Amino acid sequence: MTDFFNGLGNNSLLENRCYAVMKKNDMYVAVHDVYNNLYAGGYNEQCQDFIDQGFIYWRTYWAINSKSAIESVKELDNQEINRLQSEIQRLHSEIAQLQHSRKTDFDFNNLDPLMVLGFESGKIPTQAQLKQKKMKFSGLLHSDKGGSDFLMKLVNTALSKLK
């Protein structure tokens, strides 16, 4: 961990300074952003030197010195890793529950189309309401927008039953 603050070093009289934390594999370096131009999306020659060496800009952090900036960024990275691992475990659990509750022969025709589209059972929606639901679900679930083909097929089947 090197302080690239051009000679001022660890001066505790100065307030927190802006650092650009760069990362290459498991190695971190912090470059002091003297004029906070990196924070505003600007250019820094020292950062460019590290980028030329294969480092990537990781994040901007305000700290007293480069060592504390790097330690803080590593801690944030570890917190994010832990959060993502918890999310993965939750998703694995949800997948297991879905697989357990899933029937072997899933038939779209046995589902209540009103329930699928979020309407109350027994109340037939108007064509305008159906069109509104179709637009909403298409925007959320279409595979071209990162959605699910399965869910889009489910919605389209429900809509065709109600038309």
C-alpha positions in Angstrom: 0.0 0.0 0.0 1.7 3.1 -1.2 0.6 6.7 -0.5 0.8 8.5 -3.9 0.1 12.0 -2.3 3.3 13.6 -3.7 5.2 14.0 -0.5 2.7 15.2 2.0 2.3 11.7 3.5 0.1 11.1 6.5 -0.6 14.7 7.7 -3.4 14.4 10.3 -4.0 18.1 10.1 -5.5 17.7 6.7 -9.1 16.7 6.3 -10.1 13.6 4.5 -8.8 13.5 0.9 -10.3 12.0 -2.2 -8.6 8.8 -3.4 -9.1 6.8 -6.5 -8.7 3.2 -5.5 -7.4 1.0 -8.3 -7.4 -2.8 -8.4 -5.5 -5.5 -10.2 -6.4 -9.0 -9.2 -6.1 -8.9 -5.4 -3.7 -5.9 -5.3 -5.1 -2.4 -4.5 -3.5 1.0 -4.8 -4.8 4.4 -3.9 -4.0 7.5 -5.9 -4.7 10.9 -4.3 -7.1 12.9 -6.3 -5.6 16.3 -5.5 -8.3 18.4 -7.2 -11.1 15.9 -6.9 -11.3 15.8 -10.7 -11.6 11.9 -10.7 -14.6 12.3 -8.4 -16.2 14.5 -11.1 -15.2 12.1 -13.9 -12.0 13.8 -14.9 -8.5 12.7 -15.7 -5.5 11.9 -13.5 -2.1 11.1 -14.9 -1.1 8.7 -12.1 -4.3 6.8 -12.5 -3.6 6.5 -16.2 -0.2 5.1 -15.4 -1.8 2.4 -13.3 -4.4 1.7 -15.9 -1.5 1.2 -18.4 -0.1 -1.4 -16.0 -3.4 -3.4 -16.0 -5.1 -1.8 -13.0 -8.8 -0.8 -13.2 -10.4 2.1 -11.5 -12.4 0.5 -8.6 -14.0 3.3 -6.7 -13.4 6.7 -5.2 -13.1 6.9 -1.4 -12.5 9.8 1.0 -9.9 9.0 3.7 -7.1 10.4 5.7 -4.4 8.5 3.8 -4.1 5.9 1.1 -3.7 3.0 3.5 -7.1 3.8 5.2 -8.7 4.3 1.8 -7.5 0.8 0.7 -8.6 -0.8 3.9 -12.0 0.8 3.8 -12.5 -0.2 0.2 -11.5 -3.8 1.0 -14.0 -3.8 3.8 -16.7 -2.6 1.5 -15.8 -5.3 -1.0 -16.0 -8.0 1.7 -19.4 -6.7 2.8 -20.6 -6.8 -0.8 -19.2 -10.3 -1.2 -21.0 -11.4 2.0 -24.3 -9.8 0.8 -24.1 -11.5 -2.6 -23.3 -14.9 -1.0 -26.3 -14.5 1.2 -28.4 -13.6 -1.8 -27.1 -16.6 -3.7 -28.0 -18.9 -0.7 -31.5 -17.3 -0.6 -32.0 -17.9 -4.3 -30.8 -21.5 -4.1 -33.3 -22.0 -1.3 -36.1 -20.4 -3.3 -35.2 -22.6 -6.3 -35.3 -25.7 -4.2 -38.7 -24.7 -2.8 -40.0 -24.0 -6.4 -38.7 -27.3 -7.6 -40.3 -29.1 -4.7 -43.7 -27.5 -5.2 -43.6 -27.7 -9.0 -45.9 -30.3 -10.6 -44.3 -32.7 -13.1 -46.8 -31.8 -15.8 -47.3 -28.1 -15.6 -50.4 -27.0 -17.6 -51.0 -23.3 -18.2 -54.7 -24.1 -18.9 -55.3 -25.0 -15.3 -54.4 -21.6 -14.0 -56.9 -18.8 -13.3 -56.1 -16.1 -15.8 -57.4 -13.4 -13.5 -55.1 -14.5 -10.7 -52.1 -14.6 -13.1 -52.7 -11.0 -14.2 -53.4 -9.7 -10.7 -57.2 -9.2 -11.0 -59.8 -10.2 -8.4 -61.4 -13.6 -9.2 -64.9 -13.3 -10.6 -64.5 -9.7 -11.8 -64.0 -9.7 -15.6 -61.6 -6.8 -16.5 -62.3 -4.4 -19.4 -60.3 -4.5 -22.7 -58.5 -1.3 -21.6 -57.5 -2.9 -18.3 -56.2 -6.0 -20.2 -54.2 -3.8 -22.5 -52.8 -1.9 -19.6 -51.7 -5.2 -17.9 -50.2 -6.5 -21.2 -48.1 -3.3 -21.5 -47.0 -3.5 -17.9 -46.0 -7.1 -18.0 -44.4 -6.8 -21.5 -42.1 -4.0 -20.1 -41.1 -6.1 -17.1 -41.0 -9.6 -18.4 -40.0 -9.5 -22.1 -36.9 -11.5 -22.7 -35.4 -8.7 -24.8 -35.5 -6.6 -21.6 -33.9 -9.2 -19.4 -37.2 -10.9 -18.4 -38.4 -14.5 -18.4 -39.8 -16.3 -21.4 -41.6 -18.6 -19.0 -43.4 -15.8 -17.3 -44.1 -14.0 -20.5 -45.7 -17.2 -21.9 -47.8 -17.4 -18.7 -49.0 -13.8 -19.1 -49.8 -14.2 -22.8 -51.7 -17.4 -22.2 -53.8 -15.7 -19.5 -54.5 -12.7 -21.7 -55.6 -14.9 -24.6 -58.1 -16.7 -22.3 -59.6 -13.4 -21.3 -60.0 -11.9 -24.8 
